Amino acid sequence: MIFKKRSIEIAGTKIKRGEKIQLRLQVSTSFVANPTFIPITVFHGIKSGPVVLVTAAIHGDELNGIEIVRRLIYSIDVSQLSGTLICVPVVNIYGFQNTTRYLPEGKDLNRHFPGDNTQWSQGKYAYIIYNELAAKSNYILDLHTASEGRSNLPHVRADMSNPEVARIAHAFGTTVILDNEGYNGTLRKTATDNGIPSIVFEAGETRKFEKKIASNGLISVLNVLKELEMIPGEKYIAPIQFVVKKPHWVRADRGGILSINTRPGRIVKKNVKIATNTNPFGLEIESIRSPYNGIILGIATSPTVTPGEGICSISKIDEPVKSLREKLKAHFGVKRVVF
Ligand SMILES: [Zn+2]
């Protein structure tokens, strides 16, 4: 692919080669009729190259990505950059301000792309984000955490049937890549379907800055920029990467208080006990076991559970657990998968 843009225009501002610019993009209007803006930093490198968009907090309570984008902004020297980097630390400003996943009216912004300027408020918001930012990009890295009450192993979600998506998913560098298309209306699926290869990074939990995730997440974003030859340097990629399919949520049959024996990244054998459900007297009422050999991708963070509630998500692995553990141990010195 050849990229030759001399200038790029975002939020009505024309940005020349070699410029780093902080912008405010109007996404809506408040109750008192003032414009509502989101902050954007654009690095338009001297040399030609692709346009990469990095987004965080499309779900407003998912904060780890915000810290990754902030660290990214400090890490880039525009005079050394080939191509263009658009950094958007907070896409969903309403959710961020109100500490919630959603836009007003409880709408999930990440189910409404590419948006529709003539329709509902969520459609208008998505339309502005898509047309002002996504449609001007060649690649998108969208940063998320688990939803409220859960924690995720840092991993990439990508449609691995698309070669260019697979390329940036591997370059991102995590041990685990979850191969799926994504839901309709997500930024990732919509952009990928429209010829803009996109991946999601899922890591940790809501309402926190998790330092290890932020530092590793920054390394991963820089890995992609290195893969695309936008910045120089060696990539740091997990020595073992494996691609898994849709995880299965293991659920409690009964309400109770949980004692969970596992954590994200752990490899578990079929039938191994992953949680004990107890009553308030401490007596065991349910033993919850793994349905197959797999890797724990996500886990509930609350000790209480209601009937049918998810406890952890496990993706099946086909390789024998013993050989996988031995390989991982050889690389990491531990029996579980690490980031
Ligand atoms: Zn999310």
Residues whose N, C-alpha, C, O or C-beta is under 5 A from the ligand:
A	BS01	ZN	H59 E62 H144 T145
